[in-house]
Amino acid sequence: MKTCSECKGIMAKKSAKTPEGVGYDYYKCRKCGEEVLNMKQLHEVAEKYRKIRIYHTKLSKWGLSIGLRIPKELVNRYGFKNNKEVVLIPEESGIRILGN
């Protein structure tokens, strides 16, 4: 059982997610509301952020369609090849792209 360094109250373990969906655990004092995240947890969250780096790209008109340029780093990471077919899966908040 953890004790709050501010008021000596009892700390409760909580779980939360960042806006990008990265989950983490922290402790919150039941008495004063102080929140604590230990260094190990902080490093784990930072590592998850490094892995889900956000990329920005523009859509371009290609004939009657719209094309999406995929950054080279993602092409290399997922093994996308020129003229190779991929699968697009519509989802609630976006589109999932699956390579074959």
N, CA, C and O of each residue as an XYZ file, in Angstrom:
400
protein
N       0.853     -1.178      0.000
C       0.000      0.000      0.000
C       0.899      1.241      0.000
O       1.798      1.370      0.830
N       0.637      2.155     -0.949
C       1.421      3.386     -1.050
C       0.792      4.484     -0.207
O      -0.425      4.559     -0.038
N       1.679      5.340      0.317
C       1.248      6.474      1.132
C       1.629      7.765      0.416
O       2.723      7.874     -0.139
N       0.733      8.733      0.430
C       0.945     10.024     -0.209
C       2.080     10.790      0.492
O       2.122     10.881      1.719
N       2.983     11.328     -0.310
C       4.086     12.101      0.267
C       3.633     13.488      0.718
O       4.331     14.137      1.497
N       2.493     13.947      0.250
C       1.985     15.272      0.609
C       1.205     15.261      1.929
O       1.461     16.072      2.820
N       0.235     14.316      2.040
C      -0.658     14.336      3.205
C      -0.653     13.037      4.007
O      -1.361     12.917      5.007
N       0.150     12.062      3.564
C       0.239     10.738      4.206
C      -1.040      9.916      4.055
O      -1.227      8.928      4.765
N      -1.927     10.321      3.128
C      -3.143      9.553      2.852
C      -2.824      8.294      2.062
O      -1.692      8.104      1.617
N      -3.813      7.443      1.889
C      -3.647      6.182      1.164
C      -3.800      6.444     -0.336
O      -4.725      7.127     -0.775
N      -2.863      5.879     -1.112
C      -2.870      6.032     -2.566
C      -3.573      4.826     -3.192
O      -3.315      3.680     -2.825
N      -4.458      5.106     -4.138
C      -5.166      4.043     -4.861
C      -4.576      3.914     -6.255
O      -4.305      4.918     -6.915
N      -4.375      2.678     -6.707
C      -3.850      2.451     -8.055
C      -4.965      2.688     -9.066
O      -6.073      2.174     -8.910
N      -4.670      3.461    -10.096
C      -5.633      3.792    -11.144
C      -5.024      3.477    -12.499
O      -3.807      3.341    -12.622
N      -5.863      3.363    -13.510
C      -5.423      3.176    -14.889
C      -6.071      4.251    -15.748
O      -7.199      4.674    -15.498
N      -5.339      4.678    -16.757
C      -5.855      5.699    -17.669
C      -5.219      5.495    -19.033
O      -4.337      4.653    -19.199
N      -5.678      6.279    -20.016
C      -5.115      6.250    -21.363
C      -4.871      7.672    -21.822
O      -5.625      8.586    -21.489
N      -3.808      7.847    -22.589
C      -3.541      9.139    -23.208
C      -4.554      9.320    -24.341
O      -5.228      8.358    -24.710
N      -4.680     10.521    -24.901
C      -5.600     10.718    -26.025
C      -5.295      9.815    -27.226
O      -6.189      9.525    -28.022
N      -4.045      9.372    -27.361
C      -3.667      8.483    -28.457
C      -3.920      7.019    -28.137
O      -3.664      6.155    -28.976
N      -4.417      6.720    -26.941
C      -4.747      5.350    -26.572
C      -3.657      4.577    -25.866
O      -3.777      3.362    -25.712
N      -2.598      5.235    -25.432
C      -1.517      4.562    -24.708
C      -1.932      4.415    -23.250
O      -2.158      5.409    -22.559
N      -2.030      3.182    -22.788
C      -2.450      2.917    -21.424
C      -1.310      3.031    -20.422
O      -0.156      2.751    -20.745
N      -1.641      3.443    -19.211
C      -0.647      3.541    -18.140
C      -1.340      3.456    -16.788
O      -2.544      3.689    -16.677
N      -0.568      3.120    -15.763
C      -1.061      3.058    -14.385
C      -0.447      4.194    -13.587
O       0.668      4.630    -13.873
N      -1.166      4.665    -12.600
C      -0.657      5.707    -11.712
C      -1.329      5.544    -10.356
O      -2.234      4.724    -10.201
N      -0.885      6.323     -9.377
C      -1.468      6.279     -8.042
C      -2.071      7.640     -7.721
O      -1.483      8.681     -8.012
N      -3.257      7.612     -7.115
C      -3.944      8.848     -6.744
C      -4.318      8.781     -5.266
O      -4.882      7.795     -4.794
N      -3.988      9.860     -4.545
C      -4.293      9.920     -3.121
C      -5.796     10.080     -2.932
O      -6.423     10.937     -3.555
N      -6.360      9.257     -2.075
C      -7.797      9.321     -1.797
C      -8.161     10.554     -0.984
O      -9.311     10.992     -0.981
N      -7.171     11.109     -0.297
C      -7.429     12.232      0.595
C      -7.232     13.588     -0.100
O      -8.147     14.412     -0.102
N      -6.055     13.829     -0.687
C      -5.762     15.152     -1.269
C      -5.812     15.182     -2.792
O      -5.800     16.262     -3.382
N      -5.867     14.009     -3.447
C      -5.952     13.961     -4.906
C      -4.615     13.995     -5.632
O      -4.586     14.006     -6.862
N      -3.505     14.012     -4.894
C      -2.178     14.003     -5.508
C      -2.041     12.764     -6.393
O      -2.436     11.667     -5.998
N      -1.477     12.946     -7.597
C      -1.280     11.843     -8.528
C       0.208     11.604     -8.736
O       0.986     12.549     -8.870
N       0.601     10.320     -8.763
C       2.005      9.956     -8.881
C       2.166      8.892     -9.959
O       1.425      7.910     -9.999
N       3.147      9.107    -10.831
C       3.521      8.143    -11.856
C       5.006      7.886    -11.662
O       5.804      8.819    -11.750
N       5.397      6.642    -11.398
C       6.818      6.401    -11.133
C       7.643      6.439    -12.415
O       7.088      6.346    -13.510
N       8.949      6.573    -12.290
C       9.833      6.744    -13.446
C       9.775      5.556    -14.400
O       9.855      5.740    -15.615
N       9.638      4.349    -13.875
C       9.558      3.170    -14.740
C       8.321      3.261    -15.627
O       8.393      3.004    -16.829
N       7.185      3.629    -15.033
C       5.952      3.774    -15.813
C       6.092      4.898    -16.837
O       5.619      4.770    -17.967
N       6.734      5.989    -16.450
C       6.935      7.117    -17.354
C       7.772      6.700    -18.558
O       7.464      7.077    -19.689
N       8.820      5.929    -18.323
C       9.650      5.442    -19.418
C       8.874      4.487    -20.324
O       9.056      4.515    -21.542
N       8.016      3.645    -19.755
C       7.205      2.726    -20.556
C       6.246      3.499    -21.468
O       6.080      3.147    -22.636
N       5.616      4.553    -20.935
C       4.715      5.382    -21.737
C       5.502      6.074    -22.852
O       5.047      6.117    -23.996
N       6.672      6.613    -22.529
C       7.499      7.284    -23.538
C       7.907      6.314    -24.649
O       7.913      6.688    -25.821
N       8.244      5.084    -24.295
C       8.622      4.077    -25.287
C       7.445      3.749    -26.203
O       7.625      3.598    -27.412
N       6.251      3.639    -25.641
C       5.063      3.386    -26.460
C       4.831      4.535    -27.431
O       4.467      4.301    -28.583
N       5.036      5.775    -26.985
C       4.900      6.935    -27.866
C       5.909      6.894    -29.005
O       5.580      7.250    -30.136
N       7.137      6.464    -28.718
C       8.133      6.376    -29.778
C       7.697      5.394    -30.860
O       7.962      5.597    -32.045
N       7.034      4.342    -30.441
C       6.595      3.315    -31.393
C       5.394      3.747    -32.217
O       5.223      3.274    -33.341
N       4.557      4.637    -31.687
C       3.357      5.040    -32.425
C       3.482      6.443    -32.993
O       2.494      7.167    -33.116
N       4.702      6.814    -33.338
C       4.940      8.138    -33.896
C       3.859      8.498    -34.908
O       3.462      7.669    -35.727
N       3.394      9.723    -34.847
C       2.318     10.171    -35.725
C       2.927     10.784    -36.984
O       3.847     11.598    -36.902
N       2.421     10.397    -38.127
C       2.887     10.906    -39.410
C       1.782     11.743    -40.040
O       0.600     11.421    -39.922
N       2.177     12.813    -40.707
C       1.226     13.656    -41.420
C       1.536     13.572    -42.909
O       2.699     13.607    -43.310
N       0.500     13.462    -43.718
C       0.660     13.411    -45.164
C      -0.566     14.055    -45.799
O      -1.589     14.239    -45.140
N      -0.459     14.394    -47.066
C      -1.576     15.012    -47.774
C      -2.173     14.041    -48.768
O      -1.471     13.204    -49.335
N      -3.458     14.154    -48.975
C      -4.144     13.395    -50.010
C      -4.034     14.181    -51.309
O      -4.079     15.411    -51.301
N      -3.889     13.467    -52.435
C      -3.755     14.106    -53.748
C      -4.726     13.468    -54.731
O      -4.990     12.268    -54.675
N      -5.242     14.278    -55.615
C      -6.154     13.764    -56.637
C      -5.338     13.016    -57.684
O      -4.383     13.563    -58.235
N      -5.707     11.777    -57.958
C      -5.078     10.946    -58.977
C      -6.191     10.453    -59.884
O      -6.865      9.479    -59.552
N      -6.397     11.096    -61.012
C      -7.498     10.729    -61.910
C      -8.818     11.004    -61.211
O      -9.059     12.120    -60.751
N      -9.674      9.995    -61.128
C     -10.961     10.140    -60.448
C     -10.887      9.732    -58.975
O     -11.879      9.812    -58.251
N      -9.718      9.300    -58.544
C      -9.525      8.832    -57.167
C      -8.698      9.832    -56.369
O      -8.266     10.862    -56.887
N      -8.492      9.508    -55.115
C      -7.607     10.280    -54.256
C      -6.506      9.348    -53.780
O      -6.780      8.246    -53.304
N      -5.257      9.791    -53.908
C      -4.112      8.982    -53.511
C      -3.553      9.427    -52.173
O      -3.682     10.588    -51.784
N      -2.941      8.505    -51.489
C      -2.327      8.758    -50.188
C      -0.863      8.368    -50.286
O      -0.548      7.232    -50.641
N       0.034      9.291    -49.978
C       1.459      8.976    -49.967
C       1.814      8.432    -48.591
O       1.470      9.026    -47.569
N       2.496      7.310    -48.577
C       2.905      6.693    -47.322
C       4.384      7.003    -47.112
O       5.204      6.691    -47.975
N       4.743      7.615    -45.972
C       6.147      7.967    -45.721
C       7.074      6.757    -45.816
O       6.702      5.638    -45.464
N       8.307      7.014    -46.309
C       9.294      5.960    -46.549
C       9.532      5.093    -45.316
O       9.662      3.875    -45.433
N       9.591      5.709    -44.140
C       9.834      4.937    -42.915
C       8.746      3.880    -42.707
O       9.040      2.759    -42.290
N       7.486      4.236    -42.997
C       6.393      3.273    -42.840
C       6.416      2.234    -43.958
O       6.098      1.068    -43.726
N       6.790      2.651    -45.169
C       6.918      1.708    -46.287
C       7.931      0.628    -45.913
O       7.687     -0.562    -46.112
N       9.067      1.057    -45.370
C      10.111      0.098    -44.981
C       9.667     -0.772    -43.808
O       9.895     -1.982    -43.811
N       9.041     -0.165    -42.815
C       8.632     -0.903    -41.621
C       7.621     -2.004    -41.946
O       7.699     -3.106    -41.404
N       6.671     -1.698    -42.837
C       5.593     -2.650    -43.129
C       5.788     -3.409    -44.438
O       4.943     -4.220    -44.816
N       6.881     -3.155    -45.120
C       7.196     -3.918    -46.322
C       6.290     -3.639    -47.505
O       6.070     -4.527    -48.329
N       5.758     -2.429    -47.610
C       4.923     -2.092    -48.761
C       5.804     -2.020    -50.005
O       6.936     -1.541    -49.941
N       5.289     -2.492    -51.127
C       6.016     -2.483    -52.397
C       5.177     -1.772    -53.448
O       3.948     -1.783    -53.391
N       5.862     -1.151    -54.413
C       5.192     -0.484    -55.517
C       4.318     -1.479    -56.288
O       4.746     -2.596    -56.577
N       3.113     -1.071    -56.612
C       2.133     -1.867    -57.378
C       1.665     -3.132    -56.660
O       1.056     -4.003    -57.282
N       1.937     -3.242    -55.378
C       1.453     -4.390    -54.618
C       0.107     -4.018    -53.994
O      -0.068     -2.911    -53.486
N      -0.820     -4.940    -54.039
C      -2.165     -4.693    -53.527
C      -2.184     -4.701    -52.002
O      -1.498     -5.500    -51.365
N      -2.982     -3.798    -51.426
C      -3.222     -3.760    -49.987
C      -4.729     -3.844    -49.761
O      -5.514     -3.669    -50.693
N      -5.123     -4.111    -48.526
C      -6.531     -4.195    -48.164
C      -6.876     -2.992    -47.295
O      -6.174     -2.710    -46.324
N      -7.951     -2.278    -47.630
C      -8.440     -1.155    -46.837
C      -9.669     -1.609    -46.071
O     -10.620     -2.123    -46.659
N      -9.649     -1.418    -44.759
C     -10.776     -1.817    -43.918
C     -11.339     -0.564    -43.249
O     -10.689      0.024    -42.384
N     -12.562     -0.149    -43.652
C     -13.176      1.018    -43.006
C     -13.485      0.705    -41.541
O     -14.030     -0.353    -41.226
N     -13.135      1.630    -40.654
C     -13.435      1.494    -39.238
C     -14.132      2.751    -38.758
O     -14.217      3.736    -39.491
N     -14.625      2.723    -37.549
C     -15.365      3.855    -36.974
C     -14.563      5.155    -37.013
O     -15.098      6.204    -37.371
N     -13.278      5.087    -36.645
C     -12.489      6.328    -36.519
C     -11.444      6.495    -37.621
O     -10.637      7.423    -37.553
N     -11.434      5.635    -38.622
C     -10.444      5.767    -39.672
C     -10.430      4.555    -40.578
O     -11.400      3.800    -40.636
N      -9.336      4.373    -41.281
C      -9.190      3.256    -42.215
C      -7.947      2.463    -41.830
O      -6.889      3.045    -41.591
N      -8.067      1.173    -41.768
C      -6.930      0.287    -41.499
C      -6.391     -0.184    -42.841
O      -7.164     -0.561    -43.723
N      -5.068     -0.166    -43.004
C      -4.411     -0.621    -44.235
C      -3.631     -1.878    -43.901
O      -2.773     -1.867    -43.018
N      -3.926     -2.964    -44.605
C      -3.230     -4.227    -44.393
C      -2.467     -4.592    -45.641
O      -3.037     -4.617    -46.732
N      -1.170     -4.877    -45.501
C      -0.367     -5.363    -46.622
C      -0.567     -6.851    -46.762
O      -0.906     -7.541    -45.800
N      -0.359     -7.333    -47.948
C      -0.499     -8.781    -48.198
C       0.796     -9.500    -47.975
O       0.861    -10.719    -48.139
